Amino acid sequence: MTVQANLESRQARLEHQWPTPPTARELDAQFPGIFDGAMLLAGGANIILQLALPGVGYGVAESRVESGSILHHPIKRSRTTFTYLAVAMMGTSEEKLAYRRAVNRSHAQVHSTEHSPVKYNAFDENLQMWVAACLYWGFVDTHQKLHGPMSQQEKETFYQLAHPLGTTLQVRQDTWPKDLQAFDAYWQEGLQQLHIDDRIRRYLMMIADLEFLSRPTRFLLGRFNRFVTTGFLPPEIRAQMQLEWNDKKQRRFERTVRTIGRISLLLPRVIRQAPYNLVLWDFRRRLKKGKPLV
């Protein structure tokens, strides 16, 4: 079978139709605050989790798609990421397929070379499954840290809604763990496969310290971003990143994020959800006008 035929065969097995997604209003009614701008506090930690899997880490660090690099184009990269989350969770089937095609064109350039320390390919379903799992886990973990525990039923309901975080791209529905128990087993096994070497650690520290932003912005937000990024990391990944932490910092972190969570919920929903709703509006505008989506 030729490479093209193999790709076409694989595409035929991917999802092409999804259930009607919830709206931003419906998501907020069911899980208050889960799609708010405050959730972005954990963005740096989630990136570290994703890139701690060597194939993902080197795929990003060595990527030849400079326009998609957060270090060179932080605004564009952030827009692309937020748009993916918004389209995966709230986009129609047609919109998901359009974004898949756009992302695939970029991913086609992301693959290892003979000089890469690890082998990787952006179309690798296992790598994409890990990234999607991090996104789902991040939503639930961050929501609970900001707003308090979710019930088991709430977690299960949101888990079923979250499948498109993977199936919008190359993750097949039968690859996504069937329920929370299966996901938890997958997650714990995945954590054991993470490894952050010196090169990837240096790359990730630039993200934690906001090295890609202007000097004044780094001065104002850099220390705080490292603090919350460290706090949102699982202990074993925090240790691999060689980030210092103790009980005092943990208590300060918990007070800080709960305070931010309470203040956030006092704001009108349209303001809280603005980061995601704005990028979804921009995506739909771009799609309608035939402009690039990523």
C-alpha positions in Angstrom: 0.0 0.0 0.0 1.4 3.4 -0.9 1.9 6.2 1.6 -1.0 8.1 0.1 -3.3 5.1 0.1 -2.4 4.4 3.7 -3.1 8.0 4.8 -6.5 7.9 2.9 -7.4 4.6 4.6 -6.5 6.0 8.0 -8.5 9.2 7.3 -11.5 7.0 6.5 -11.4 5.5 10.0 -11.3 8.9 11.8 -14.4 10.7 13.2 -16.3 12.7 10.6 -19.5 13.4 12.5 -19.9 14.4 16.1 -23.0 15.0 18.3 -24.3 18.5 18.5 -21.9 20.3 20.9 -22.9 22.4 23.9 -22.9 26.1 23.6 -20.8 28.3 25.8 -23.9 29.1 27.9 -24.8 25.5 28.3 -21.2 24.5 29.3 -21.2 27.2 32.0 -24.7 26.2 33.3 -23.5 22.6 33.7 -20.0 23.3 34.9 -19.8 26.9 36.1 -16.5 28.5 35.2 -14.9 25.5 33.3 -14.5 27.5 30.1 -13.5 30.8 31.7 -10.4 32.9 31.0 -9.2 32.1 34.6 -8.6 28.5 33.5 -5.7 29.8 31.4 -3.7 30.2 34.6 -2.8 26.5 34.2 -1.8 26.8 30.5 1.9 26.7 31.1 1.6 23.6 33.3 -0.5 21.9 30.7 2.1 22.6 28.0 4.8 21.1 30.2 2.7 18.0 30.8 2.2 17.6 27.0 5.8 18.1 26.1 7.1 15.9 29.0 6.3 13.0 26.6 9.6 12.8 24.6 7.9 12.4 21.2 5.8 15.5 21.8 8.5 17.5 23.4 11.0 17.0 20.6 8.3 17.4 18.0 7.6 20.9 19.3 11.2 21.9 20.2 12.5 20.8 16.7 9.5 21.9 14.7 10.3 23.5 11.4 7.0 25.3 11.4 8.3 28.6 12.9 4.9 30.3 12.5 3.5 27.9 15.0 6.2 28.4 17.6 5.2 30.1 20.9 8.8 31.4 21.3 8.7 33.2 18.0 5.0 34.0 17.5 3.3 33.8 21.0 0.1 35.6 20.0 -0.5 33.5 16.9 0.4 30.3 18.7 -1.9 31.1 21.6 -4.8 32.0 19.2 -4.3 28.7 17.4 -4.4 26.7 20.7 -7.4 28.5 22.1 -9.2 28.1 18.8 -8.6 24.4 18.8 -10.1 24.1 22.2 -13.1 26.2 21.3 -13.7 24.3 18.0 -13.2 20.9 19.6 -15.6 21.6 22.4 -18.2 23.9 20.7 -17.7 23.7 17.0 -20.0 21.9 14.5 -18.8 18.7 12.7 -18.1 20.9 9.6 -16.0 23.3 11.6 -14.1 20.4 13.3 -13.3 18.9 9.9 -12.2 22.3 8.5 -9.8 22.8 11.4 -8.5 19.2 11.1 -7.5 19.9 7.5 -5.8 23.2 8.5 -3.9 21.6 11.4 -2.9 18.6 9.2 -1.2 20.9 6.7 1.0 22.2 9.5 1.5 18.8 11.1 2.7 17.4 7.8 6.0 19.3 8.3 6.5 18.0 11.9 8.5 14.7 11.9 11.8 13.6 13.2 15.0 13.5 11.2 18.0 11.2 11.4 19.6 13.6 13.9 16.6 13.7 16.3 17.2 12.0 19.7 13.7 10.4 19.5 11.5 9.4 16.7 8.2 11.3 16.3 5.6 12.3 13.8 2.8 14.8 14.4 0.3 12.4 12.9 1.2 9.7 15.5 -2.1 8.8 17.2 -0.4 7.9 20.4 1.2 11.3 20.7 -2.0 13.1 19.9 -3.9 11.0 22.4 -1.5 12.1 25.2 -1.9 15.8 24.2 -5.7 15.4 24.2 -5.6 13.5 27.6 -3.6 16.4 29.0 -6.2 18.9 27.8 -9.0 17.0 29.4 -7.2 16.4 32.6 -6.2 20.0 32.7 -9.8 21.2 32.4 -11.0 19.1 35.3 -7.9 19.6 37.5 -7.8 23.4 37.0 -11.6 23.7 37.5 -11.4 21.9 40.8 -8.5 23.9 42.0 -10.3 27.1 41.2 -13.9 26.2 42.1 -13.8 23.1 44.3 -14.4 19.4 43.8 -16.6 18.1 40.9 -18.9 15.1 41.6 -18.1 11.8 40.0 -21.2 12.3 37.8 -20.0 15.7 36.7 -16.6 14.3 35.9 -18.1 11.5 33.8 -20.4 13.8 32.0 -17.7 16.3 31.1 -15.4 13.3 30.1 -17.9 12.2 27.5 -18.2 15.8 26.2 -14.4 16.0 26.0 -13.8 13.2 23.4 -13.5 15.8 20.5 -10.3 17.1 22.2 -8.7 14.1 20.5 -11.1 12.9 17.8 -11.1 16.3 16.1 -7.6 15.4 14.9 -6.1 11.9 14.6 -7.4 10.1 17.7 -10.0 7.5 16.8 -13.1 7.1 19.0 -12.1 3.5 19.9 -8.7 4.8 21.0 -10.1 7.3 23.5 -10.5 5.4 26.9 -14.2 4.4 27.2 -14.8 5.7 30.7 -13.2 7.5 33.5 -11.8 4.4 35.1 -10.1 3.5 31.8 -8.9 7.0 31.4 -7.4 7.0 35.0 -5.5 3.8 34.2 -4.3 5.3 30.9 -3.3 8.6 32.7 -1.3 6.8 35.4 0.5 4.7 32.9 1.2 7.8 30.8 2.8 9.7 33.7 5.3 6.8 34.0 6.4 7.4 30.4 7.3 11.1 30.8 10.9 12.2 30.8 12.2 15.7 30.6 15.9 15.9 29.6 18.1 19.0 29.8 17.2 20.3 26.4 13.5 20.0 26.8 13.7 21.4 30.3 15.4 24.6 29.1 12.7 25.0 26.4 9.9 24.5 29.0 11.5 26.9 31.5 11.4 29.6 28.8 7.6 29.0 28.7 7.3 29.0 32.5 9.2 32.2 32.8 7.5 33.9 29.8 10.8 34.4 28.1 8.9 34.8 24.8 7.3 38.0 25.9 8.6 41.5 26.2 11.0 42.5 29.0 8.4 44.7 30.9 5.8 41.9 30.6 8.3 39.3 32.0 9.1 41.7 34.8 5.5 42.1 35.8 4.2 38.5 35.3 7.2 36.2 35.0 7.6 35.2 38.7 3.8 34.8 39.2 3.5 32.7 36.1 6.3 30.4 37.3 4.6 30.1 40.6 1.2 29.1 39.3 2.7 26.9 36.6 4.7 25.1 39.3 1.6 24.8 41.5 -0.5 23.2 38.8 2.0 20.6 37.9 1.7 17.0 39.3 4.5 16.5 41.9 6.4 14.0 39.8 6.6 16.4 36.8 7.5 19.3 39.1 10.4 17.2 40.3 11.6 16.5 36.8 11.4 20.2 36.0 13.6 20.8 39.1 11.2 23.4 40.4 11.3 24.1 44.1 8.1 23.6 46.1 7.1 23.2 49.8 4.1 23.2 52.0 4.1 27.0 52.5 4.1 27.5 48.7 1.3 25.0 48.4 -0.9 26.8 50.9 -0.2 30.1 49.2 -1.0 28.6 45.8 -4.3 27.1 47.0 -5.4 30.4 48.5 -4.4 32.3 45.4 -6.2 30.2 42.9 -9.4 29.8 45.0 -9.5 33.6 45.4 -9.1 34.1 41.6 -11.8 31.4 41.1 -14.3 33.2 43.4 -13.6 36.6 41.8 -13.9 35.2 38.3 -17.4 33.8 39.0 -18.6 37.3 40.1 -18.0 38.5 36.5 -20.7 38.3 33.8 -20.4 35.1 31.8 -19.7 36.8 28.5 -16.6 38.4 30.1 -15.5 35.2 31.8 -15.7 33.3 28.5 -14.5 36.0 26.2 -11.1 34.4 25.4 -12.7 31.3 23.9 -15.8 33.0 22.4 -13.7 35.6 20.7 -11.4 33.1 19.0 -14.4 31.0 18.0 -16.0 34.0 16.4 -12.7 34.8 14.6 -12.4 31.2 13.4 -15.9 31.3 11.9 -15.1 34.7 10.3 -11.9 33.3 8.8 -13.7 30.1 7.6 -16.5 32.1 5.9 -14.0 34.4 4.1 -11.6 31.6 3.1 -8.8 33.0 5.2 -6.0 30.8 6.8 -7.3 29.1 10.0 -3.9 28.4 11.7 
